[in-house]
Amino acid sequence: MVPALRFLGGACRRARGEFPGGFPRAGGPAPGRPWPLCWGVRSGSTSSFDIVVVGGGIVGLGTARALILRYPALSVGVLEKEKDLAVHQTGHNSGVIHSGIYYKPESLKAKLCVQGAALIYQYCNQKGISYKQCGKLIVAVEQEEIPRLQALYERGLQNGVQGLRLIQQEEIKKKEPYCRGLMAIDCPYTGIVDYRQIALSFAHDFQEAGGSVMTNFEVKDIEVAKESPPRSRDGMKYPIVIKNTKREEIRCQYVVTCAGLYSDRMSELSGCSPDPRIVPFRGDYLLLKPEKSYLVKGNIYPVPDSRFPFLGVHFTPRMDGSVWLGPNAVLAFKREGYRPFDFSARDAMDVIINSGLSKLVFQNFSYGVNEMYKACFLGATVKYLQKFIPEITTSDILRC
């Protein structure tokens, strides 16, 4: 256990930029399937790497891309359990480019969000990836929300969010003609994008720089080898052994895990602590009928309640011209279950036995009951949405 922890701890340190220098590349056939490049660039393949990144979502691909561009002498591989890349959290989100207004000033979240938004716009411009800087209004519809809105505005200014303004009813109508509100924060720097498209562009950059991506490689075991493999010329140069469900192996010196909803289990496989545990919540969206999409021009958000860990139901335009309404936040019984009745016995037992769910439920009981109610009754969600856009009716909405 201790050697594994030392190796994996080293991976964390070195992934932050402490590599002393390049390592020679390794060669040989690879299990799994190399990710094909649409642009016709051939990627090399290898069964041993200096660094392996587990997870082919936007975080894993962004990490792998950064490593290989910063340290081009390293051999870097990405392992993804699905047949395609970026199909889970990266491909199941609202697509909003947040500006950084919500987070505590000077916190890492605030700094990364503000810097990350600027870098996303810069990257999209460089690569020709479409996005819309459509802006966002955070709207107070009740008098008691105005102090929270003003405090949020001050927080955004402290975080360095560009272009923030407090606007009144008349200006709200100019920006969103069908939205009613007493006061709002105008956040013009907020945008929308297809994050999966960005992730696939990361994969292209990574492979062009010499990286290898293997799909259909579901990691089931990570261990430190006690001896070198038979007929190996490298000896114990690659001591970490990563095995998949087919008992195929990848060897490496360092591992970086970016496993999304399975990050706690991957940490445990690595010999590290599984805490904090993942408690999966599903966010269900409704769809505004296409003929009613004129009601929403940009993002429209409620004033968040700091007592609860969610932003609340909002109006989100999409790159394809559709408008999403949501999400709610409903406890899920499968980590990658995107439909209401998706179920995994192991995931459900983890939620009940191993997680801090009871504490979460106790702290957010009333909010959770309200979310479940809105998930079951469409009229309850529509009534909430009408606080912002009174013209919306139940007949204007489709379930996704």
N, C-alpha and C positions, 0 to 999 in steps of 0.2 A: 504493500500500500504506500509506504513512504516514498520509494523511488518514483512511483507513478505520480504522486503529488508534486514531487520536485520537478519532474519533466513537464507536467502540465502547468505548474506555476511559472516555469521558465518560458513556456509558450506565451503566457499572458504578458510577461515582461517584455519579451522580444517583439510581440505583436504591437506593443506600444511604441516601438521605434528604437529598441536597444540592441539590435543585431550588430555584432562587431564587424561583420563583413560578409561577403558572399560565400556560398557553398557551391561546390561543383554539382552539376546536374547528374541525376541518375537516369538509367535507361531500362527498357524492358517492357513486356506487354502488360496491359492493365485489365483487371476485371472491370465490369461495368461497361457502360456505353458512353464514349466521348460525345459531348454536346456538339451537334453539327452547326457550322457557321453558314448562314444564308449568303454571306458575301464571298464564299469560296476559299476562305483562308484555312489551311490545314493545321490542325492542332496536334502537337506531339502527344504521345501517351507513355506512361511509366507506371510501374507497380510500387515505386518508392519515391518519396518526396522529402524535401527539407521541411515543408509545412503542409499540413492538410487542414482545410476549412470544412467543417461539417455543416451543411445547410446551404441550399441553393436559392434562398430568398434574397431580397434586396440587401439585407445586412450581411449575409455571408458573401454574396458576390461583390458588394462594395468593399468588404474587408480584404478579400482575395485580390481584387483589383489594386487597392492601395498598397498591399504588400509587394506585389510583383512589379509595380511601377516604381516603388521606392527602392526595392532591392532586386534588380533585374537578374542578378546572378543566382538567385534562389530558384529551386523547382517548387512550384506550388500547385496543389490539386484541390478541387472542390468536389465534395460528395453530396449527392442529392438522392433522396429515397424515391421520389416520383419520376415518371418518365419525362416530364417537362420541368422547366425551371419556374420559380416564382408563382406557384399556383395556390399557395395557401394565404397567409396574412398579406403578402405583397399583392396578391390578386383579389383580395376580399377586403377592400377598405374604401373609404369615401373618395379618395383621390385628392383630398384638400392639401394644399401647401400652406401650412399654418405659419403665422408670422412670429409667434413667440410671446403673445400678450398674456397668456394665462399663468405662466410659471413664476415662482418666487424669485425676485430680483437677486442676481449674483449666483443663483443656483446653476448647476451644470445643465439642467433641462432648458433653462432660459437661454443660456449662452449657445448651446448646440442648436436650438430651434431657430434662433435669429440667424446664426451663421449658416445653418443648413438650408434655410429658405433662399438665402442669397446664392449659395453654391448650386442649388437645384436649378434656379433660373439661369445661372451662368452655364451650367452643363447642358441644359436643354438648348440654349442658344448655340453652343458650340456644335452640338450633334444634330441640330435640326429637329428636335423632338417637340411636338406641338404641346402647348399649354395655353391657359387663359388666365390672365391676371384680372379676374372679375371682381375682386374685392369681397369684403364681408361687412355686414352690419350686425352688431350685437345690440339687441333691441330690448329696452325696458318698456313693458306694457302696463306695469303697476307702479304706483308711487313708491311703495316700499322697496322696489328694485333699484331705484335711482342711486341711493348711496353706494350700493354694491357696484353699480356700473361706473360711478365716478372713481371708486377705489381701483377698479380694474383698469381704467384709463390711466391712472397714475402709475400703476404697475407696468403697463405697456411702455410708458415713457421712460421709466427707469431701465427697462430691458432694451431700450434702443430700437423699438419697432418703428419703422419708417411711416411717415404720413398720417399718424393717428389724429383724429379730430372727434370732439364731442359735438353732435348735431342735434337739432330740435326737430319737431314734427314736420315743419315745412321742407327741410332738407331731406328728411327720411323719404317723403313723398317724391322728391325729385329723383332720388336714387332708386327707390323701389316703390313705384306708383300704387301698388296694391297692398303695401304693408302699412299697418298702423302701429304707432308707438309714441310714447311720451318723450323719449330721448334715446339716442343710440351712439355707439362708438363706430365711426367710419374707419375701417381698416383696409385701405386700398391695396396694400401689399400682399394680401391673401390671394391665392390662386388655386387652380385645379389642374391636374395632370393625370396621365395613366402611369402609375408607378411600376406596373409590370413592364411597360415599354422601357422605362429607365433601367430596370433590373436587367433586362435582356441586352441593353446597350452596354451595361457594366460587363456582362458575360462576354460580349464581343471584344471589348477593350482587353479584358483579361486574357482571352485566348490569343488575340493578336500579339500580346506581349509574351506569349509562350506558355501560358497556364493551361491546365487540363481540367475539364469538367466531366465527371462521370455521373450519369443518371442511373436510375434503377439500382441504386446502391444504398440500401437501408442499413444503417449502422446498428449492430446488435451487441457489440463487445469492443471494449478498448482495454488493452493490457500492455504491460511492459514485458518484452520477451526475455527469457532467461538465457537463451543461447541464440546464436546466429542461425539463419535458415540453411538447409542443406545446399551445397554447391554455391554458396554466396561468396562473391568477391569482396563484398562490402563489410562482412563480419557484423559487428553490432553497431554500425554507423546509423542504422535506422531501427532503434530499439522499440518504438511504439508500434503495436500491431492493432490494426482496426479491421474487424471482421463484420461481414454483412450477413443477412439471413440465409444466403446460399453458401456460407462458410468460405467465401472468397476473402482474400486478405489484401490490405494496403499497409505498407510500412512507411514510417516517417520519423523525423526527429522531434517535431512539435505539432500539437493539435490546437486549433482554435475552434470552439463549438459555437455555432450561431443557429440554434435549432428551434427558435421560435417557441411554440406552445409545448415543445418537448425539451425545453432547456433544462428543467430540473432533472429529468430522467437522464439526459445526456451528461449532466454534471455528475450524477451518481455513477454512471458507467465509467466516467473518467477517474473515479476514486475520490471525488470531492463531495461536498455536502449537497444534498438535493434542495436545501432550503435557500430562499423562500419557495414554497410549493406553488405550482400553477393552479389557479381556480378559473376554469374557462367560462366566459360569458359570451353569449351570442347576441349580436346586434341585428335585429330585423329592420329592414327598410320597406317603405311603401313607395309606389311610383306614381307620380302625377301623370295623368293622361296627356299624351303629346299635344292635343289641341288646347290644353290648359297650361302649357309650359310658359306662356307669355306672362303668367302671374309672378314669375320669379326671374330676376335678372342675375343676381349674384348670390353669395352665401348669406343666409339669414339665420342668426343664432339667438337663443335666449340668453339672459344674464345667468351665468352659472351660480349655483348655490355651493359655497365652499364646504358645506357639511357633507356633501356627497361626492363620490369619485368620478362622476360622469358629467358631460357637458349639457345633456338634455337633448330632446328631439329638435332637429333643425332642418332647414331647407338647403339642399346641396345640388347645384347644377353639375352636370357631368360633361365630359368631353364629347360624347355622342349627341348632346343636345337634350337628353332626358333630364328630369329633375327628381332626385331622391328625397324622400321625407323620412327622417329618423336619425339615428337608430334608437330603438329601446335598448335595454340591457337586461337580458334574461339568462339565468343560470343554465348552462349547457351540460349535458351528460355525455358528450363526446368532444374531445379536444379539437378535432377538425370536422365537427358536425355542423353543417351550414343550413340544415333543414330542421324544423321543429321537433321531429320525432327521431332524429339520429341518436343512436345510443351505443355506448361501449361499456361493458360491465367493469372493466379495469378502470377506465376513466371515472366512472360513477363512484366506484369504491374509493378511489383516491380522493375525490372531492369530499366524500362523507367522513372518511377515516383519517386521512393524512394531512388535510389542509387546515387552514384557519378559517374555514367557512362559517362556523358557529359565531365566531367573533365578528366576522364581516356582516352576517345576517343581523346580529344583535345591534350593531352600530347603524345599520341602514335598513331597518325592518320596514318602516313606513314607505320609504322610497321603493324598496323591492316589491312590496305588495302593489303599489301603484303601477310599477312597470309591468308586472304580471297581468294586471287588470287591463292595461292598454294593449298588451299583446293579444289578449283574448277577445277584446271588444273594439272593433274598428271605430265605432262612434266615439269612444273615449279619446282616441288619438286625434280624430278629426276635430273634436271640441277643443283640444289643446292647440292644434294648428290654427284654428280660427281666431285665437287670441292675436295672432300676427297677421294673417290674411283672411279676413272674414268671408271673402267670396268663395273659399274652398268648401266643397260639399262632399259627402260620402261618395256620390256618383262620379266625382272627379278623380278618384283614387283607385289604383290597381295594386294588388299584392304582388310582390316580386317573386 
